[in-house]
Amino acid sequence: MSSDAAVAEGKHQSRAKIFISYSRKDIAFVNQLDAALKARGFEPLIDRTDIYAFEEWWSRIEALIARADVVVFVLSPDAVGSDVALREVAFAASLNKRFAPIVYRRVDDKQVPEPLAKLNFIFFDDAAWFEQSADQLADALKTDIGWVRQHTDFGEQARRWALAKGAAGLLLRSPVLEQAERWIASRPSGAPAPTEETQRFIRTSRQGATRRRNALTGSLAAGLVLALALAGLAYWQRGVAVEQRSIAQQNEAQAKAERDNATRNFQLAQKTAESLVFDIAQGLRDVQGMSAETVRKILETAQATFEQLATSAPGDVALQRSRVVMLDEFGETYLTLGDLDAALKAFRDSLAIAERLATADRSNTRWQGDLARSYSKVGEMLVGQGNLEEALNSYRDSLAIRERLAAADPSNTPWQRDLSISYHKIGHVLVDQGKLDEALKAYQDGRAILERLAAADPSNLQRQRDLSLSYENVGDLLVVQDKFDEALKTYRDELAITERLVAVDGSNTLWQGDLARSYSKVGEMLEELGKLDEALKSYRDSLAIQERLAAADPSNTQWQRGLAYSNIGDVLVKQGKLDEALKSYRHCLAINERLASADRSNTQLQDDLSIDYQRVGNVLRDQGKLDEALKSYRESLAINEHLAAADGSNTRWQHGLMISHTKLAFVYQKQSRIAEALFESTKARDIMAALVAMSPTNAAWRKELAQLAQQIAYLQGQARSQ
């Protein structure tokens, strides 16, 4: 892994996000639970507004649930009777979110929502045991949380890819692609399965990566056979030459010449074989249409043949080191196949050889470096398998070697950078273990090295970027510890570096993206501290960069998407600036309209566009512009009708259509157009009745159906009184 990637990993290690679903009557308990979870390193996402069914904040709730790693449902008689809380459960279940049900006030088992009924509960019904129960909940939430976080991250990337109509530019690339494949293959027992969209996204990424190397691999395989044959012939020639020398001393000069010639041939064939073995190991990672078993057999054959070559010259340390590199390459290839056990074995075999070489000559810094890298690779595999304690030990073994190397030659900047990477990797594991103070020290030790390197050569832009990413790691951890003031200062230090980089080369889109993210991080902290005006300015600075990037490359759908506009709109709504919020939402709507019209078959884009229309409609309704709100809601309805007609079995789309009818009914009722409100409510009821018939045990849907029946009865009474 490059130093960039290693340092950047930390930004994915922010605190686990927990959405709490509850009844308003339980708010006092939820506030206590909120504080307890924050104290234990989690980020509760709680909506404290008074939300009723079909109300305009539902799209915000959906966004919070989508961001969450785990959904905690506070069970109580009021919660299982709340249409909003039950609706939250249904939506989270559609995203395959992990649930953690807790009992605050006991309820009848038959009333527990179906997605929760099959799970173990944690009881908070005895206030005297609150802290013990909170510890039990925290332990449960931390179980496999690294895997669950990636479930959220890869799910969001898959969603962006789907929105961009499968744009090739958004597909995963190495090494993130291999990380995604390892993630799918290492799914812990009981963890929520990746959605079909996420799995399709990763499969398509792998297919795209393989096309360019199929022909190359065939030629490499043929070359390997030839090279190994030459190596065998050369070795035979060398043996014949030695034999001839012992038999015919009188021809010593000729025998020596033949031996030397054979040795040269052996060395040439050896180098050719090494090169081809490595090229094949790398090429097989991207071969399309070849089964995993076939790839595995090719690797095993190549390894066995190369091992024979190495056995023929056991004293050749260069050849033994080549085995270390070869096994590392094979390990990486096994990772792309999802064979974690084979990958770990290859890395451990490589480590065993590296240990022998390093032990034989402790003064050989190259072999010591190999050994440190082998420990690090084994550590990465153990992290992927969730074996954090062993991973930490392996990383620390790597760190000990790198500390000795760096101390022996402080002027060797690659060794210093490697040492900083080790500190950051250890920090990542400590974060996952919840050892936040130790993790912070590891991050700070790594950052101190990068600060010295950057200060020693301010013109080295790569060192400057490494340092900025290290600041981001430290800032993210400070956020987990609720040290928002310190985090804000750290993010601003990161921002200052990134601004200088962009000032040097404004055409570097990677640095421009870093700068946009830095402004966003600063904005998040300002918002957390209640400084909404400053937060809004920082968000707008981020948006300005995104707009320039999008204008420079209109074909890049990732840059074209208008998510920043909707985020700004949400802040403006909080400030009560509805006119500005409406303008921002409409910018987002215009962008997504273009994307959706370019690929009308992309249902995810169409679904999101429907939500954009609802956002605009919500603001217009709050402004009293009911006719305009109706127009926006009808646009949303038209999309939802198309989606629901395309797949009658898709309950999410059917439910979305029902919501569209209720929004129209609400506005019609406000306009005293009772007959039209009754018509839309009846449409909504019929859809809801069909959904309940499909899933009679869904308590949330039954509750919504009952509420619609009550609404219809009320409207019928209004109609009779007119």
DAFEN-V532279 format. One line per field, one symbol per residue. psi: psi as a letter, one per 40 degrees, with the letter a starting at -180 (. if undefined). A space follows every 10 residues. Layout:
BEGIN
psi=???
END
This chain:
BEGIN
psi=hidddddedd eefiihhhhh hiideedddd ddddddddde eighghheig hiheieeddd dddddddidi hhhhhiddde ehdddddddd ddddefihig hihdhiihde ehideddeii ihhfehddfd dddddddddd dehfdddddd dddddddddd dddfffhdee iiiieddddd dddddfhihe ihiiiddddd dddddddddd deeddddddd dddddddddd dddddddddd dddddddgdd fddddddddd dddddddddd dddddddddd dddedehheh iddddddddd dddddddddd degdegdddd dddddddddd ddddddeegd dddddddddd dddddddddd geegdddddd dddddddddd ddddeegddd dddddddddd ddddddddge egdddddddd dddddddddd ddeegddddd dddddddddd ddddddgeeh dddddddddd dddddddddd efgddddddd dddddddddd ddddgeehdd dddddddddd ddddddddee gddddddddd dddddddddd ddgeegdddd ifdddddddd ddddeegddd dddddddddd dddddddege ehdddddddd dddddddddd ddeegddddd dddddddddd ddddddgeeg dddddddddd dddddddddd efgddddddd dddddddddd ddddgdehdd dddddddddd dddddddddd e.
END
